[in-house]
């Protein structure tokens, strides 16, 4: 006769052991296990100038600038792309002075207005370079949270042009080169706004939601050519876009953020179970995992709406005070 108490006890023990092992692995994934080394893609810090090239968009400020600096530190030559030529030139000189022997070049392009001629010009610039890494960092958000029905159409178009079309065009430009060389890396800067479908940031959230699907599909297409593609799922980072000025546990500096990315390439961290996705910063990773597995979606939507509504009201009051001061 079956003793159901023993059976249920055994099942319960197996479940507890499985849960303990899963949480232990999650901890290792977030805090311990290293990512793929950048030498895989041609970085050469011992003989600067001899390494492959990394192309970074939105390279003159914040996260993009840190990617350019830290990839140079790791042994890549740098192609920087952004809107302002003067800032790009300053960045190039700084990299070459800090890491003697490193080669740099730059291309000034406004992604909100770029057409075929601008992309063709960039293609010609890199035609003779061994580009191994593409960082699709450039992005545009709303000036403040706004109901979709009240959005400025120019702002809506700019977000879609830069975040969606800019990423696709840059990928179409660089990815064939990575396939031909038989190895490469593409990083797409994502956002928790895409994962949570954030109200009052509908167009921005939609553009980042697009990047989730785009990266996963592209990652599966290119992995057979040894081209690694990852979405960087990102919470708040100190930047002009986030409007956060001081780092904290949940809001790292760009330097801390990029360092976390480059140390965890190829891993998932808090995005465990989601293909071709990395949540690099440990504090973000735990928030990612918890919200994906423990918090109901309706609650996230409701809280995000309330938070963004409060931010919108404060921004409107600030704009009103500034207008009166003039």
C-alpha positions, 0 to 999 in steps of 0.5 A: 500500500502506497504511503502518500505521506512519504510520496508527498514528502519526497515530492516536496523535498525535490521541489525545495531542492530544485528551488534552492539550486535554481536560486543558487544558480541565479545568484551565480549568474548575477554576481559571479559567473564571468562573461565572454572575453572581448579578445573573442572579438579581436580586442588586443590591449597588449598591442594597441592599434592591432586590434579590431574596431568597435563602432559606437553610436551616440558616442559623445555622452553618457553610456555611449561615451563610456562604451567608446572609452572602455572598449578602447581600454580593452584593446579595440580601435574606435569608430564613434558616431554621433551628432556633433563633430566637435564633440566626436573630435574631442572624444577621439583625441582623449582616447588616443592620449589615454591609450597611446597607439589606439586608432580612432575615427568619427562620423557626425550624423543626426539620426533623426534626419539621416537618409541614404546618403548619410548611411552610405558615407558611414559605410564608405568610412568603415569599408577598409576597417575590421569592425568586430563590435557594433554598439547600437546605443543612440536613442531618443525619449520623450521630453517628459511623460505624456499621454499618447493622444497629446504627443507632439508628432515630431517627437513621436517620429523622432523616437521611431526614426532613431530607436527603431529605424536607426538601429535597423539601418546600423545593423544592416550596415555592419552585420554583413561585415561581421558575418563575413569575418566569421565572428562579431558582437552586436549590442542593442541598448534596451530598456525596462520601459519596453519590458514593462510597456510603460504608460505615458511613455507609450512610443518610447516603450513601444520602440524598446519593445520592438528592440526586444523582438528584433534582437531575439529574432536577429540573435537566432538568425546570426548565431550560426555565423558566430555573431553574438547579439544581445539586448541590454535590458537597462533600468535607470542610469545617470544620464541626460536622458534619465535626468538623474544626476547622482548614482545610487544602488539602483541608478549606477553611473555610466562607467559602472553600467558599461563595466558590468556589460563588458564583464557579462557578455553572453550571460543573461544575469537577471534576464534568465530564460529570455533569449539573447538578453542581458540585464548587466547591473546586479541591482537591476538584475534582481529587479528584473527577475522579481518583476518578471516572476513575482509581480503581476503585470497589471500592478506594474502598469498601474504603478508606472502610470502613477509614477509617470503622471507625477513626473509629468505634473512636476515637469509641467510646473517646472516649465511653467515657472521657467516661462514666467521667469522669462 
